[in-house]
């Protein structure tokens, strides 16, 4: 075999590692910040950045086939989410046909006022997200309805979208049905419900803080912009074109039921789609089979004569999901190329050697997650890549593995939506009709959670230890339930915890 066939694979140098990142970032900044042209998508920058990454990979000894294998592995791992995304398009269309989303808008305009709209809306979206285990489903159903209700109440769309995102991601994080919740627990080697319990310590307080902020914003919103005739016009247009019998709200309960019964994601969404179509025939007069297929495929075309309502109801359809699906495929391709090339390992592999405190470890983990979100364009990589990089450091500091899982979600899940070129950012921007950069400053849960987690960790508070003890926000360390962890890792962590308590660097459990 020739030397060419046995070329040694090496890690890229720092310069080689940073080139694809700089190419992607510069192109994204140009497209979204400085381009005066009509093109405002992330697709082309991702293609060029992926090509550059593959070239770097070949320079570092990888064959082109090897780089393609890395890309295909990431695409294969994402196919489940892509299939669900197809069916979410069907779900939105069916809920439009059935009158479910129009009915939520109709009754929501009666129940909500400008002053209470934000906090109440955030709680309701969180409940749907918790039941569904999916921020995507929550925003695509009740989130769309709240965007229209917000317009009817004279609310800034960016604020409304931020509220919807906050609620959807709180529900998603706390749901045992969520893919990211299960992923974070799995890659950290801890129990699912140990992970959910740990997230309460960071996301719980931030959710309460966010509700307070939304309430303050609501009370300070001038009602001068609230024109009741807008809300009345929307309601009248809905009543003229849809049967608003309260029974048309039942498909939402079906979505919640299939989630509570732990029906797998794809069959669960399809059951909900079938329910929506059935209700469309029962309550809205239905139509021919061809009409139904057309709406499910291409989305509804509803003309009520009300501009706000017509725009809000022009959602859904499998075909309308293709823009987002294309972006997801390109994003995970770029992430797969980066992963196979060894770029993340090169950039962050030596960082943990400089970590000497719990606060710096938490901060480093979250910054790595956010970097992976932004540079690798995928929240699954924002969770999956930092876990093996830092897990041994958590053990060496006597920390529980659900401390690692919580930290991965505090940043990797919540900040992925910030970037319009990630799968999450693209989907939510498209669904809500507001760019990520505009709504993220008002998505207070997502924005503040990593900040709260880092600050409390540097203060020596809000920390889970390997023996199950927990140092709360007041600095009191109380004994709790030991979280799941790999046996060998748990032994290392327990020994580190014992030594830390002996020398006084780790607080002792207080009676």
C-alpha positions as CSV (number, residue, x, y, z in Angstrom):
1,X,0.0,0.0,0.0
2,X,1.4,3.4,-0.9
3,X,2.1,6.3,1.4
4,X,-0.7,8.2,-0.2
5,X,-3.2,5.5,0.9
6,X,-1.8,5.6,4.5
7,X,-1.6,9.3,5.0
8,X,-1.6,10.1,8.7
9,X,-4.7,11.8,10.1
10,X,-3.9,14.7,12.5
11,X,-5.8,17.4,14.4
12,X,-5.9,20.7,12.6
13,X,-3.7,23.6,13.8
14,X,-5.4,26.5,15.5
15,X,-5.3,28.5,12.3
16,X,-6.7,25.6,10.3
17,X,-9.4,25.1,12.9
18,X,-10.6,28.7,13.0
19,X,-10.7,29.2,9.2
20,X,-14.1,27.4,8.6
21,X,-15.6,29.2,11.6
22,X,-14.4,32.6,10.4
23,X,-15.7,31.9,6.9
24,X,-19.2,30.9,8.2
25,X,-19.4,33.9,10.7
26,X,-18.2,36.4,8.1
27,X,-20.7,35.2,5.5
28,X,-23.5,35.2,8.0
29,X,-22.7,38.7,9.2
30,X,-22.6,39.9,5.6
31,X,-25.9,38.2,4.7
32,X,-27.8,39.2,7.8
33,X,-26.1,42.5,8.7
34,X,-24.6,44.3,5.7
35,X,-26.1,42.9,2.5
36,X,-28.5,45.3,0.7
37,X,-29.6,42.6,-1.6
38,X,-32.7,40.4,-1.4
39,X,-30.9,37.3,-0.2
40,X,-31.3,36.9,3.6
41,X,-30.9,33.1,4.2
42,X,-28.2,31.1,5.8
43,X,-28.1,28.3,3.2
44,X,-25.4,29.6,0.9
45,X,-23.0,30.6,3.7
46,X,-23.4,27.1,5.2
47,X,-22.6,25.4,1.8
48,X,-19.4,27.5,1.4
49,X,-18.3,26.9,5.0
50,X,-18.9,23.2,4.7
51,X,-16.7,23.1,1.5
52,X,-14.0,24.9,3.3
53,X,-14.2,22.5,6.3
54,X,-13.9,19.5,4.0
55,X,-10.8,21.1,2.4
56,X,-9.3,21.5,5.8
57,X,-10.2,17.9,6.6
58,X,-8.4,16.7,3.5
59,X,-5.3,18.8,4.4
60,X,-5.3,17.1,7.8
61,X,-5.2,13.7,6.3
62,X,-8.9,12.7,6.1
63,X,-10.1,11.4,2.8
64,X,-13.1,13.0,1.0
65,X,-15.1,9.8,1.7
66,X,-14.2,10.1,5.4
67,X,-15.5,13.7,5.5
68,X,-18.6,12.6,3.7
69,X,-19.1,9.8,6.2
70,X,-19.0,12.4,9.0
71,X,-21.6,14.5,7.2
72,X,-23.9,11.5,6.5
73,X,-23.7,10.3,10.1
74,X,-25.0,13.7,11.3
75,X,-27.8,13.8,8.7
76,X,-28.8,10.3,9.6
77,X,-29.0,11.2,13.2
78,X,-31.3,14.1,12.3
79,X,-33.7,12.3,10.0
80,X,-36.2,11.6,12.9
81,X,-36.5,15.3,13.6
82,X,-36.8,16.0,9.8
83,X,-39.7,13.6,9.5
84,X,-41.4,15.1,12.4
85,X,-40.9,18.5,10.9
86,X,-42.7,17.3,7.8
87,X,-45.6,16.2,9.9
88,X,-45.7,19.4,11.9
89,X,-46.5,21.2,8.7
90,X,-49.4,18.8,8.2
91,X,-50.4,19.4,11.9
92,X,-50.6,23.2,11.5
93,X,-52.6,22.8,8.3
94,X,-55.1,20.4,9.9
95,X,-55.5,22.6,12.9
96,X,-56.3,25.5,10.5
97,X,-58.8,23.4,8.6
98,X,-60.5,22.2,11.8
99,X,-60.9,25.7,13.1
100,X,-58.8,24.9,16.2
101,X,-56.2,27.6,15.8
102,X,-58.8,30.2,14.7
103,X,-60.9,29.2,17.8
104,X,-57.9,29.7,20.1
105,X,-57.5,33.2,18.6
106,X,-61.2,33.9,18.9
107,X,-61.5,33.0,22.6
108,X,-58.1,34.3,23.5
109,X,-59.0,37.8,22.4
110,X,-61.9,37.6,25.0
111,X,-59.7,36.3,27.8
112,X,-56.6,38.3,27.5
113,X,-55.9,42.0,28.0
114,X,-52.8,44.0,27.0
115,X,-51.6,44.1,30.6
116,X,-51.9,40.4,31.4
117,X,-51.3,39.0,27.9
118,X,-47.5,38.4,28.3
119,X,-47.4,36.5,31.7
120,X,-50.6,34.5,31.1
121,X,-49.6,33.7,27.5
122,X,-46.1,32.5,28.7
123,X,-47.6,30.2,31.2
124,X,-50.1,28.7,28.7
125,X,-47.4,28.1,26.1
126,X,-45.2,26.5,28.7
127,X,-48.1,24.1,29.7
128,X,-48.5,23.1,26.0
129,X,-44.8,22.7,25.6
130,X,-44.6,20.5,28.7
131,X,-47.4,18.3,27.6
132,X,-46.1,17.9,24.0
133,X,-42.4,17.7,24.9
134,X,-41.7,20.0,21.9
135,X,-41.1,23.7,21.7
136,X,-41.6,23.3,17.9
137,X,-45.1,21.9,18.3
138,X,-46.0,24.5,21.0
139,X,-45.0,27.5,18.8
140,X,-46.6,26.0,15.7
141,X,-50.0,25.7,17.4
142,X,-50.7,27.9,20.3
143,X,-47.7,30.1,19.5
144,X,-49.1,31.1,16.1
145,X,-52.4,31.9,17.8
146,X,-50.8,34.1,20.4
147,X,-48.9,36.0,17.7
148,X,-52.2,37.0,16.1
149,X,-53.8,37.7,19.5
150,X,-50.8,40.0,20.3
151,X,-51.3,42.0,17.1
152,X,-55.0,42.3,18.0
153,X,-54.0,43.7,21.4
154,X,-51.5,46.2,19.9
155,X,-48.4,44.3,21.2
156,X,-44.9,44.6,19.6
157,X,-44.5,41.3,17.6
158,X,-40.9,40.9,18.8
159,X,-42.1,41.0,22.5
160,X,-44.9,38.5,21.8
161,X,-42.5,36.1,20.0
162,X,-40.0,36.4,22.8
163,X,-42.8,35.5,25.3
164,X,-43.8,32.5,23.1
165,X,-40.2,31.3,22.9
166,X,-39.7,31.6,26.7
167,X,-42.8,29.6,27.4
168,X,-42.2,26.9,24.8
169,X,-38.6,26.2,25.9
170,X,-39.5,26.1,29.6
171,X,-42.1,23.4,28.8
172,X,-39.7,21.6,26.5
173,X,-37.0,21.5,29.1
174,X,-39.2,20.1,31.9
175,X,-40.9,17.6,29.7
176,X,-39.6,14.0,29.9
177,X,-40.9,13.6,26.4
178,X,-38.5,16.2,25.0
179,X,-35.7,14.9,22.7
180,X,-33.1,17.5,24.1
181,X,-34.1,16.6,27.7
182,X,-33.5,12.9,27.0
183,X,-30.3,13.7,25.0
184,X,-28.8,15.8,27.8
185,X,-29.5,13.1,30.4
186,X,-28.2,10.4,28.1
187,X,-24.9,12.0,27.2
188,X,-24.2,12.9,30.8
189,X,-24.9,9.4,32.1
190,X,-27.5,10.5,34.6
191,X,-31.2,9.6,35.1
192,X,-33.9,11.4,33.1
193,X,-35.8,12.6,36.2
194,X,-32.6,13.4,38.0
195,X,-31.8,15.8,35.1
196,X,-35.3,17.3,35.2
197,X,-35.1,17.9,38.9
198,X,-31.7,19.6,38.5
199,X,-33.1,22.0,35.9
200,X,-35.7,23.2,38.3
201,X,-32.8,24.9,40.3
202,X,-31.9,27.2,37.4
203,X,-34.8,27.4,35.0
204,X,-37.4,27.5,37.7
205,X,-36.2,30.8,39.3
206,X,-35.5,32.3,35.8
207,X,-39.0,31.5,34.7
208,X,-40.4,33.3,37.7
209,X,-38.1,36.3,37.1
210,X,-39.3,36.3,33.4
211,X,-42.9,36.3,34.4
212,X,-42.3,39.3,36.7
213,X,-40.6,41.1,33.8
214,X,-43.4,40.3,31.4
215,X,-45.9,41.5,34.0
216,X,-44.0,44.8,34.4
217,X,-43.8,45.2,30.6
218,X,-47.5,44.6,30.3
219,X,-48.4,47.2,33.0
220,X,-46.2,49.7,31.2
221,X,-47.6,49.0,27.7
222,X,-49.6,52.0,26.6
223,X,-53.1,51.0,25.7
224,X,-53.1,53.9,23.3
225,X,-51.9,51.3,20.7
226,X,-54.7,49.0,21.6
227,X,-57.5,49.3,19.1
228,X,-60.4,47.1,20.3
229,X,-61.9,47.4,16.8
230,X,-58.9,45.3,15.5
231,X,-59.6,42.5,18.0
232,X,-63.4,42.8,17.2
233,X,-62.7,42.7,13.5
234,X,-60.6,39.6,13.8
235,X,-63.2,37.8,15.9
236,X,-66.0,38.8,13.5
237,X,-63.9,37.5,10.5
238,X,-63.3,34.2,12.3
239,X,-67.0,33.9,13.2
240,X,-68.0,34.5,9.6
241,X,-65.7,31.9,8.2
242,X,-65.4,29.2,10.9
243,X,-67.6,27.3,13.2
244,X,-66.3,28.4,16.6
245,X,-68.0,25.7,18.7
246,X,-65.8,25.2,21.7
247,X,-65.6,21.5,20.7
248,X,-63.1,22.5,17.9
249,X,-60.6,23.1,20.7
250,X,-60.5,19.3,21.5
251,X,-57.7,18.5,19.0
252,X,-55.3,20.4,21.3
253,X,-56.3,18.0,24.1
254,X,-55.5,15.1,21.7
255,X,-52.0,16.5,21.2
256,X,-51.6,16.6,25.0
257,X,-53.1,13.2,25.4
258,X,-50.8,11.4,23.0
259,X,-47.8,13.0,24.7
260,X,-48.9,12.0,28.2
261,X,-49.5,8.5,26.9
262,X,-45.9,8.5,25.6
263,X,-46.9,7.8,22.0
264,X,-43.7,8.1,19.9
265,X,-43.3,11.5,18.3
266,X,-44.0,10.7,14.7
267,X,-47.2,8.5,15.3
268,X,-48.3,11.0,17.9
269,X,-48.2,13.9,15.5
270,X,-49.9,11.9,12.8
271,X,-52.7,11.0,15.2
272,X,-53.2,14.7,15.9
273,X,-53.2,15.5,12.2
274,X,-55.9,12.8,11.6
275,X,-57.9,14.4,14.4
276,X,-57.7,17.8,12.9
277,X,-58.8,16.6,9.5
278,X,-61.7,14.7,11.1
279,X,-62.8,17.8,13.0
280,X,-62.5,19.8,9.7
281,X,-65.1,17.5,8.1
282,X,-67.4,17.5,11.2
283,X,-67.4,21.2,12.0
284,X,-66.1,23.1,9.0
285,X,-67.8,21.3,6.2
286,X,-64.6,19.7,5.0
287,X,-64.3,19.5,1.2
288,X,-63.1,17.0,-1.4
289,X,-60.3,14.6,-0.6
290,X,-58.3,16.5,-3.2
291,X,-58.9,19.8,-1.4
292,X,-57.7,18.2,1.9
293,X,-54.6,16.9,0.3
294,X,-53.8,20.2,-1.3
295,X,-54.2,22.1,2.0
296,X,-52.0,19.5,3.9
297,X,-49.4,19.7,1.2
298,X,-49.2,23.3,0.3
299,X,-50.9,25.0,3.3
300,X,-54.3,26.7,3.6
301,X,-55.3,29.7,1.5
302,X,-57.9,31.4,3.7
303,X,-59.4,34.7,2.6
304,X,-61.5,36.3,5.3
305,X,-61.1,39.9,4.2
306,X,-59.2,40.7,7.4
307,X,-55.5,41.4,6.7
308,X,-54.2,40.5,10.1
309,X,-56.1,37.2,10.2
310,X,-55.4,36.2,6.6
311,X,-51.6,36.6,7.2
312,X,-51.8,34.6,10.5
313,X,-53.8,31.7,9.0
314,X,-51.4,31.4,6.0
315,X,-49.3,28.8,8.0
316,X,-48.6,25.2,7.7
317,X,-48.3,22.7,4.8
318,X,-45.6,20.1,4.2
319,X,-44.3,22.1,1.3
320,X,-43.8,25.2,3.4
321,X,-41.4,23.2,5.7
322,X,-38.9,22.6,2.9
323,X,-37.1,25.9,3.4
324,X,-36.4,25.0,7.0
325,X,-35.6,21.3,6.3
326,X,-33.1,22.4,3.6
327,X,-31.4,24.6,6.2
328,X,-31.4,21.8,8.8
329,X,-29.7,19.4,6.4
330,X,-27.0,22.0,5.5
331,X,-26.5,23.0,9.1
332,X,-26.0,19.4,10.4
333,X,-23.7,18.8,7.4
334,X,-21.5,21.6,8.4
335,X,-21.5,20.4,12.0
336,X,-20.7,16.8,10.9
337,X,-17.8,18.1,8.9
338,X,-16.5,20.1,11.8
339,X,-16.8,17.2,14.1
340,X,-15.1,14.7,11.8
341,X,-12.3,17.2,11.1
342,X,-11.5,17.5,14.9
343,X,-12.0,21.3,15.0
344,X,-14.0,21.4,18.2
345,X,-11.5,19.1,20.0
346,X,-8.7,21.3,18.8
347,X,-10.3,24.6,20.0
348,X,-11.6,23.4,23.4
349,X,-9.5,20.3,24.2
350,X,-7.0,22.2,26.3
351,X,-9.4,24.6,27.9
352,X,-10.4,22.3,30.7
353,X,-6.8,22.2,31.9
354,X,-7.2,25.8,33.0
355,X,-10.4,25.2,34.9
356,X,-9.9,25.2,38.7
357,X,-13.3,26.2,40.1
358,X,-16.9,25.1,39.8
359,X,-17.9,28.5,38.4
360,X,-15.2,28.4,35.7
361,X,-16.3,24.9,34.8
362,X,-19.9,25.8,34.4
363,X,-19.0,28.9,32.4
364,X,-16.6,26.9,30.1
365,X,-19.3,24.2,29.5
366,X,-21.9,26.8,28.6
367,X,-19.6,28.8,26.3
368,X,-18.6,25.6,24.5
369,X,-22.3,24.7,24.1
370,X,-23.1,28.2,22.7
371,X,-20.1,28.0,20.4
372,X,-21.4,24.6,19.0
373,X,-24.9,26.1,18.6
374,X,-23.5,29.0,16.6
375,X,-20.7,27.4,14.7
376,X,-22.0,23.8,14.2
377,X,-25.6,25.1,13.7
378,X,-27.3,22.4,15.8
379,X,-28.5,22.3,19.4
380,X,-28.0,18.5,19.5
381,X,-24.3,19.2,18.9
382,X,-24.5,22.0,21.5
383,X,-25.4,19.3,24.0
384,X,-23.6,16.3,22.6
385,X,-20.2,17.7,21.9
386,X,-19.3,19.4,25.3
387,X,-20.5,16.4,27.4
388,X,-17.5,14.1,26.7
389,X,-15.1,17.1,26.7
390,X,-15.9,18.0,30.3
391,X,-17.5,15.0,32.0
392,X,-14.3,13.9,33.7
393,X,-13.8,17.5,35.1
394,X,-17.2,17.3,36.8
395,X,-16.1,14.0,38.4
396,X,-12.8,15.5,39.5
397,X,-14.6,18.3,41.3
398,X,-17.0,16.0,43.1
399,X,-20.0,17.2,41.2
400,X,-23.1,15.2,40.3
401,X,-23.6,14.2,36.7
402,X,-27.0,15.9,36.6
403,X,-25.1,19.1,37.2
404,X,-23.4,18.5,33.9
405,X,-26.7,17.7,32.2
406,X,-28.4,20.8,33.6
407,X,-25.6,23.0,32.4
408,X,-25.7,21.6,28.9
409,X,-29.4,22.5,28.6
410,X,-29.0,25.9,30.3
411,X,-27.0,27.0,27.3
412,X,-27.0,24.4,24.5
413,X,-30.8,24.1,24.3
414,X,-31.8,27.7,25.2
415,X,-29.4,29.7,23.1
416,X,-29.6,27.6,20.0
417,X,-32.7,29.6,19.0
418,X,-30.8,32.9,19.1
419,X,-29.0,32.2,15.9
420,X,-31.1,32.5,12.7
421,X,-28.9,30.0,10.9
422,X,-29.4,27.1,13.3
423,X,-32.2,24.6,12.8
424,X,-34.0,26.0,15.9
425,X,-33.5,29.6,15.0
426,X,-34.6,29.1,11.4
427,X,-37.7,27.1,12.4
428,X,-38.9,29.5,15.1
429,X,-38.2,32.6,13.0
430,X,-40.2,31.1,10.1
431,X,-43.0,29.9,12.3
432,X,-43.5,33.1,14.3
433,X,-42.6,35.5,11.5
434,X,-40.0,37.4,13.6
435,X,-36.2,37.1,13.1
436,X,-34.3,35.5,16.0
437,X,-32.2,38.6,16.6
438,X,-35.4,40.6,17.1
439,X,-37.2,38.3,19.5
440,X,-34.2,37.0,21.5
441,X,-33.8,40.1,23.7
442,X,-37.4,39.5,24.9
443,X,-37.1,35.7,25.3
444,X,-36.1,36.3,28.9
445,X,-35.9,32.7,30.0
446,X,-33.5,31.8,27.2
447,X,-31.5,35.0,27.6
448,X,-31.1,34.9,31.4
449,X,-30.8,31.2,32.2
450,X,-27.1,30.8,31.4
451,X,-26.3,34.1,33.1
452,X,-28.2,33.0,36.3
453,X,-26.5,29.6,36.2
454,X,-23.0,31.1,35.8
455,X,-23.4,33.8,38.5
456,X,-24.8,31.4,41.1
457,X,-22.0,28.9,40.4
458,X,-19.3,31.5,40.8
459,X,-21.0,32.4,44.2
460,X,-20.8,28.8,45.2
461,X,-24.5,28.4,45.2
462,X,-27.0,26.3,43.2
463,X,-24.7,23.3,43.0
464,X,-25.4,19.5,43.0
465,X,-22.8,17.3,44.5
466,X,-22.0,13.6,43.8
467,X,-23.4,12.3,47.1
468,X,-26.8,13.9,46.3
469,X,-26.3,17.0,48.5
470,X,-27.3,20.3,47.1
471,X,-26.0,23.8,47.9
472,X,-28.9,26.1,47.5
473,X,-29.2,29.7,46.5
474,X,-28.8,30.7,50.2
475,X,-25.6,28.8,50.6
476,X,-27.1,26.0,52.7
477,X,-26.0,22.5,51.8
478,X,-28.7,19.9,52.3
479,X,-28.7,16.1,51.7
480,X,-30.8,14.9,48.8
481,X,-31.2,11.9,46.5
482,X,-28.1,10.6,44.7
483,X,-28.4,11.2,41.0
484,X,-27.6,8.5,38.5
485,X,-24.1,8.3,37.1
486,X,-21.7,5.6,35.7
487,X,-20.3,3.6,38.5
488,X,-16.6,4.4,37.9
489,X,-17.3,8.1,37.4
490,X,-19.4,8.2,40.6
491,X,-16.5,6.6,42.6
492,X,-14.1,9.3,41.3
493,X,-16.5,12.0,42.1
494,X,-17.2,10.7,45.6
495,X,-13.5,10.5,46.4
496,X,-13.0,14.1,45.1
497,X,-15.9,15.2,47.2
498,X,-14.5,13.6,50.3
499,X,-11.1,15.3,49.8
500,X,-12.8,18.6,49.1
501,X,-14.7,18.5,52.3
502,X,-11.7,17.5,54.3
503,X,-9.7,20.5,53.1
504,X,-12.7,22.9,53.3
505,X,-13.0,23.7,49.6
506,X,-16.4,22.0,49.4
507,X,-19.2,22.8,51.9
508,X,-20.3,20.1,54.3
509,X,-23.8,18.9,54.5
510,X,-25.7,20.9,57.2
511,X,-28.3,19.1,59.4
